[in-house]
Every structure is written in structure tokens, then in C-alpha cells.
Amino acid sequence: MQKNTPPRSTIRLTRRGRLALVATGAVVVGTAVAVPLLTLEPEEEGRPTTLVIPEGWRASQVYAAVDKALALPAGSTRKSLAKAALKLPNDAEGNPEGYLFPATYPIQEKTTPAKLLALMVATANEKFNGAPIAAGAQRNAMNVYQAVTIASIVQAEAATRADMGKMARVIFNRLERGMPLQMDSTINYALNRSTLRTTADDTRIDSPYNSYQRVGLPPTPIDNPGEQAVRAAVNPPPGNWLYFVTVRPGDTRFTADYAEHQRNVAEFNARRKTAGARAAG
């Protein structure tokens, strides 16, 4: 049940310099930004020697990148999960989403998908299970897996690294009030897409990742967050923010007051209208 949440309205936002349609009058969010499929460092003869996994990639993107890096048929890496014996937390139930840590990984002659995935998970465990991440999660009355889940949303939603802490605080504040998170990034994950447009119909889909209809965290992380997003998730700054909107690139405004939030949205819409008129002229 949604509490203390104003009626929904259709609002258009900017995220990372782009436009996103959000069907909500509460938390105003963007979507995961599409990134290039693969970043490889080539040798002189053309064989890649390293694979770079960017922050915020979903597991599906990682699988495709590993397939390409190792010149394997599409789907090979995903199929390797059954024999990879990944050391994941029990809550993950064998799903490595959130634990394929973003970093640069070596590719050698005998590198296999299972070995690469195991190295990514081992790196994540090293980062997440030591101080200060594990201690920070405990301090906030959650386990590490829940912290990584929050961090994955922060990674997808924050327009800049500077916004990550405030974004995490919005999530905590909404959870504490029993309010749905209403994050478009979770809708995109449910629909297996990366889009800047979310419709009212999208927000009514039947999915445990539908954070418009369901209260609480999604059942798994929605991407693989970087260390800074995880640190933000376990140590957000104090604040009472419930709403946010990116008025323009580099200017995301957080507030606890819905009327103020509406003014911020109106300013954004005015800027968009002016920009549209100039482009048309």
C-alpha cells in the first residue's frame, strides 16, 4: 500500500543529459542508460588481453561481453553458470546479478567463461564482505545482499556520482515510510530493456521488480554496481528527501516537499519547452 504519496502524474525528466518519461507523482526517476556492449583492450595481433566491465552493466550484458571476448557462440557464458560453482550469498539463489563486479579482467589463452565469472564474483566478495561495506550494512540493519540491491538501484538512477548518497537516502526514506520506491530502473529490468520512456501501462506490469506496485526492495539487484554506489548504499548522508528530478544535466534537486518538487518539475518542463522551440526554429 502506498502511503504519503501524492497522486500520479506524467512527468518528463532528464537523466545524464537525456529525456525520460516517468508516470509518477512521487519519486521521479530515470532509467538505466545504454552503454556499448563491450570494451576490450587488443593485443597487436588483435586478440583481446583484457575485458572491461563498466559499472551498472546487467548480468545479461556481461554474459554477452564474455561471449564476444572469448569468441564463443552467443549464450555460451550463460550456459556455463551451471558448472561455474560461483560463491554467491544464499539470498542470491544462484543468480549472480549484482556480483559480477565492474573491473578490468585479464583474458589468457586458457580463460573460460566459468573462470571469468568466478573471478568477478570473487572480486565482488572481496569488496563487499570486508569493512566498511559489511559493517555499514549491519549498521543499517540489513545484510550485504540487500545493500548490493540498493546500490544497484543507486547505480542506475543517480545522474552523477555526487548524487549517489542522496539517491540512497531517498530509497531508505521511502522504505522506512512503507512507500513504494517507484523506480523506472526496476521496470526496465523486469521488461529486459534499457529505455528512457516508461508508460503508465509499464507501471502496472505483474512482476516482483515492479517497484510502483510493490513495497520494498526488488528480489535481486538490477545490475552490477560499482564500489562507490555500494558505499553510498551503506552510508547515505542524513536527509529527509523523498523526491528528486534532474532539472538539467548536473542539476538534480532532492526534496521532501512535494510542492517544491512540483515547482522543480515545472522548471524542468519550461526549460524543455524552450529548448524544443529553439530546436524547431
Residue, then its C-alpha position, 0 to 999 in steps of 0.5 A: m500500500q502506498k502511503n504519503t504519496p501524492p497522486r500520479s502524474t506524467i512527468r518528463l525528466t532528464r537523466r545524464g543529459r537525456l529525456a525520460l518519461v516517468a508516470t509518477g507523482a512521487v519519486v521521479v526517476g530515470t532509467a538505466v542508460a545504454v552503454p556499448l556492449l563491450t570494451l576490450e583492450p587488443e593485443e597487436e595481433g588483435r586478440p583481446t588481453t583484457l575485458v572491461i566491465p563498466e559499472g551498472w552493466r546487467a548480468s545479461q550484458v556481461y554474459a554477452a561481453v564474455d561471449k564476444a571476448l572469448a569468441l564463443p557462440a552467443g549464450s555460451t557464458r550463460k550456459s556455463l553458470a551451471k558448472a561455474a560453482l560461483k560463491l554467491p550469498n544464499d539470498a542470491e539463489g544462484n543468480p549472480e546479478g549484482y556480483l559480477f563486479p565492474a573491473t578490468y579482467p585479464i583474458q589468457e589463452k586458457t580463460t573460460p567463461a566459468k573462470l571469468l565469472a568466478l573471478m568477478v564474483a570473487t572480486a565482488n566478495e572481496k569488496f563487499n564482505g570486508a569493512p566498511i561495506a559489511a559493517g555499514a550494512q549491519r549498521n543499517a540493519m540489513n545484510v550485504y545482499q540487500a545493500v548490493t540491491i540498493a546500490s544497484i538501484v543507486q547505480a542506475e538512477a543517480a545522474t552523477r556520482a555526487d548524487m549517489g548518497k542522496m539517491a540512497r537516502v531517498i530509497f531508505n526514506r521511502l522504505e522506512r515510510g512503507m512507500p513504494l520506491q517507484m523506480d523506472s530502473t526496476i521496470n526496465y529490468a523486469l521488461n529486459r530493456s534499457t529505455l528512457r520512456t516508461t508508460a503508465d501501462d509499464t507501471r502496472i506490469d505483474s512482476p516482483y521488480n515492479s517497484y510502483q506496485r510493490v513495497g520494498l526492495p526488488p528480489t535481486p539487484i538490477d545490475n552490477p554496481g560499482e564500489q562507490a554506489v555500494r558505499a553510498a548504499v551503506n552510508p547515505p548522508p542524513g536527509n529527509w528527501l523523498y523526491f528528486v528530478t534532474v532539472r538539467p544535466g548536473d542539476t538534480r534537486f532532492t526534496a521532501d516537499y512535494a510542492e517544491h518538487q512540483r515547482n522543480v518539475a515545472e522548471f524542468n518542463a519550461r526549460r524543455k519547452t524552450a529548448g524544443a522551440r529553439a530546436a524547431g526554429 
